Amino acid sequence: MTAFSLYRGHVWHGRSAPIRHQFSYRHAWLALTLLPGQPEPASIRLAPGVSWQRRHHGPRDGSPLLPWLTARLAASGVHDIARIELHTLPSLFGYVFNPVSFYLVFDAVATLRAVWVEVSNTFGQHHDYCLHHPDHRAIGRRDLLSTGKALQVSPFFQVEGSYRFRFLRAADGRFAVRIEYRRDDEHNDFVATQQGTPMPYSPARLWQLLLATGLLTVAVWLRIHWQALRLWRKKVPFFGKDGHAASSVSPGELS
């Protein structure tokens, strides 16, 4: 049985350009452990109507994730892979919208070496970012990893500038990520944070979390469009669909 756990916490978004706008909400998600050499499930039933499905990730054709992901990590120079921990949303009655999923890549001594970031937008487009140090040393909690922006996520920002990521994955399971978006080298135009702690799994607890956080997948989609409406009413410029990214993976490096 593939190991997994539930996380509960908060998400916060704040933008400073072209106007100031921020919001936060309770959040919950699934963390799934993938181990090289062990069988990988095509799906995991978490509760009636709630599941994790492999076809929503990676190549999105239902094929195994680990061979696909390890080959791409190796192409980026990441070879010491003992465990991958995927932080993502489950599907609800077969539907899921994951704005961002994080694959934490650990070595044999449980050190974080790389993070594969899977990003989706509401236009149905996807892009992956591979984050690691140029010399592949351990990623510390104070380290900033940067990569150029290659996919339009918010229709209120164009495809320009760069992201900076900071990750925490503590020994007790606590997880946190901070994402900074900037169009120049000095100012953050947008910042997003996600943080949470693991909790024991049970179907009853999962449904409690789903209800408490607004049925997760549906809530995420609705919140994105509600915040977009608020920005539109504030007369923030809307750029619309900006086309697919030029390549499927963006490399990351230490900032």
C-alpha positions in Angstrom: 0.0 0.0 0.0 1.4 3.4 -1.0 1.9 5.6 2.1 -0.1 8.9 2.2 -1.3 11.4 4.8 -3.6 14.3 5.0 -2.5 17.9 5.6 -4.4 20.8 6.9 -3.3 24.4 7.0 -3.7 27.7 5.2 -3.0 29.5 1.9 -2.3 33.2 1.6 -2.0 35.3 -1.5 -1.0 38.9 -1.7 -0.2 41.2 -4.7 1.3 44.7 -4.6 1.0 45.6 -8.3 -0.8 47.1 -10.0 -2.9 47.4 -6.9 -2.8 45.9 -3.4 -5.0 42.8 -3.0 -4.8 39.9 -0.6 -6.8 37.0 0.8 -6.3 33.8 2.8 -8.3 30.7 3.5 -8.1 27.3 5.2 -6.7 24.6 3.0 -6.2 20.8 3.1 -4.4 18.4 0.8 -2.9 15.0 0.3 0.8 14.0 0.6 1.6 10.7 -1.3 4.9 8.9 -1.0 6.5 7.4 -4.1 9.4 4.9 -3.6 11.6 3.7 -6.5 11.3 0.0 -7.0 7.9 -0.3 -5.3 4.6 -0.8 -7.1 2.8 2.4 -7.9 -1.0 2.6 -7.8 -3.0 4.0 -10.7 -5.4 5.4 -8.1 -6.1 5.5 -4.4 -9.6 5.5 -3.0 -9.6 7.8 0.0 -13.3 8.0 0.7 -16.6 7.5 -1.3 -16.2 9.9 -4.2 -12.7 11.1 -3.2 -9.6 9.6 -4.7 -6.1 10.3 -6.0 -5.6 9.4 -9.7 -2.3 9.1 -11.4 -3.7 10.3 -14.8 -4.0 13.8 -13.4 -0.2 14.1 -13.0 3.0 13.9 -15.0 2.4 12.8 -18.6 -1.3 12.8 -17.8 -1.9 9.6 -19.7 -2.2 7.2 -16.8 1.3 5.8 -17.2 3.5 5.3 -14.1 4.8 8.6 -12.6 8.2 7.5 -11.2 9.9 6.4 -14.5 8.7 9.5 -16.2 9.7 11.8 -13.3 13.1 10.2 -12.5 14.1 10.4 -16.2 13.4 14.1 -16.2 15.1 14.7 -12.9 18.1 12.8 -14.3 18.2 15.1 -17.3 18.5 18.0 -14.9 21.3 16.2 -13.1 19.3 14.9 -10.1 20.2 11.3 -9.6 20.2 10.5 -5.8 16.5 9.7 -5.4 15.4 7.6 -2.5 11.9 9.0 -1.9 9.5 11.4 -3.6 6.7 13.1 -1.6 3.9 14.5 -3.8 1.8 17.3 -2.2 -1.4 17.7 -4.2 -5.2 17.8 -4.2 -7.3 14.6 -4.5 -10.1 14.4 -7.1 -13.7 14.7 -6.1 -16.1 12.5 -8.1 -13.4 12.2 -10.8 -12.7 16.0 -11.1 -9.7 17.9 -9.8 -8.1 21.2 -10.4 -4.6 21.5 -9.0 -3.1 25.0 -9.5 0.2 23.7 -8.2 1.5 20.3 -7.0 4.9 19.8 -5.4 7.1 16.7 -5.7 9.7 16.8 -2.9 12.8 14.7 -3.9 14.7 13.2 -1.0 18.0 11.3 -1.0 19.0 8.2 1.1 19.5 10.3 4.3 16.2 12.1 3.9 17.7 15.3 2.7 15.7 17.5 0.3 17.7 17.7 -3.0 15.2 18.9 -5.5 11.5 20.0 -6.0 9.5 19.3 -9.2 6.7 21.8 -9.4 3.7 21.0 -11.5 1.6 24.1 -12.4 -1.8 24.3 -14.1 -3.9 27.2 -15.1 -7.7 27.7 -15.7 -7.1 27.6 -19.5 -6.2 23.9 -19.3 -2.4 24.5 -19.8 0.4 22.9 -17.8 4.1 23.6 -17.1 6.7 22.0 -14.9 9.6 23.6 -13.1 12.6 21.7 -11.8 14.2 23.4 -8.8 17.6 22.5 -7.3 21.0 24.1 -6.5 23.4 24.2 -9.4 25.8 21.9 -7.5 22.8 19.7 -6.3 23.6 20.3 -2.6 20.8 20.0 0.0 18.0 22.6 -0.1 17.8 24.4 3.2 14.8 26.2 4.7 16.4 29.6 4.0 17.4 28.9 0.5 15.7 30.7 -2.4 15.4 28.8 -5.7 14.6 30.8 -8.8 13.2 30.1 -12.2 11.9 32.2 -15.1 8.1 32.3 -15.5 7.0 30.2 -18.5 3.2 29.8 -18.1 0.5 32.4 -17.5 -1.2 31.5 -14.3 -3.1 34.7 -13.4 -4.6 36.5 -16.4 -3.7 39.7 -14.6 0.0 39.1 -15.1 1.8 38.5 -18.4 4.4 35.8 -19.0 7.5 37.7 -17.9 9.8 37.9 -14.9 10.7 35.1 -12.5 9.6 33.1 -9.5 11.5 32.5 -6.2 10.6 29.5 -4.1 11.5 28.7 -0.5 10.6 25.3 1.0 10.3 23.8 4.5 9.7 20.1 5.1 10.4 19.5 8.8 11.1 16.2 10.4 7.7 16.3 12.2 6.0 16.5 8.8 5.3 20.3 8.7 5.3 21.6 5.2 5.5 25.2 4.0 6.3 26.9 0.7 6.6 30.6 -0.2 6.4 31.7 -3.8 7.5 35.1 -4.9 6.8 36.5 -8.3 8.7 39.5 -9.5 8.9 41.3 -12.9 12.2 43.0 -12.0 15.1 42.1 -9.7 14.0 44.1 -6.7 10.3 44.0 -6.0 7.8 41.2 -5.4 4.6 41.8 -7.4 2.9 38.8 -5.9 3.6 36.4 -3.0 1.8 33.1 -2.2 2.3 30.9 0.8 1.0 27.4 1.7 1.7 25.8 5.0 0.2 22.9 7.0 0.8 19.9 9.3 0.0 16.2 8.8 -2.9 14.5 10.6 -3.8 10.8 10.8 -6.0 9.6 8.0 -9.5 8.2 8.3 -12.4 8.5 5.8 -14.4 10.4 8.5 -11.6 12.9 9.1 -11.1 13.3 5.3 -14.8 14.3 4.9 -14.6 16.6 7.8 -11.7 18.4 6.1 -13.5 18.5 2.8 -16.5 20.1 4.3 -14.5 22.5 6.5 -12.5 23.7 3.5 -15.3 23.9 1.0 -14.9 20.6 -0.8 -11.3 21.5 -1.8 -11.2 21.1 -5.6 -14.5 22.9 -6.1 -13.6 25.6 -3.6 -10.2 26.2 -5.2 -11.8 26.7 -8.7 -14.5 29.0 -7.3 -12.0 31.0 -5.2 -9.8 31.6 -8.2 -12.7 32.9 -10.3 -14.1 35.0 -7.3 -10.7 36.7 -6.8 -10.4 37.3 -10.5 -13.8 39.0 -10.5 -12.7 41.2 -7.6 -9.6 42.2 -9.5 -11.5 42.9 -12.7 -13.9 45.1 -10.7 -10.9 47.0 -9.4 -10.0 47.6 -13.1 -6.8 45.6 -13.0 -5.6 45.0 -16.6 -6.7 41.6 -17.9 -4.5 39.9 -20.5 -6.5 36.7 -21.2 -5.0 33.5 -22.6 -1.3 33.9 -23.5 -0.6 30.7 -25.3 1.3 27.5 -24.3 4.8 27.7 -22.8 7.7 27.2 -25.3 9.1 24.2 -23.5 7.7 21.6 -21.1 10.2 22.1 -18.2 11.9 25.1 -16.8 15.2 24.6 -14.9 15.7 26.3 -11.5 18.7 27.6 -9.8 19.8 29.2 -6.6 19.0 32.9 -6.3 
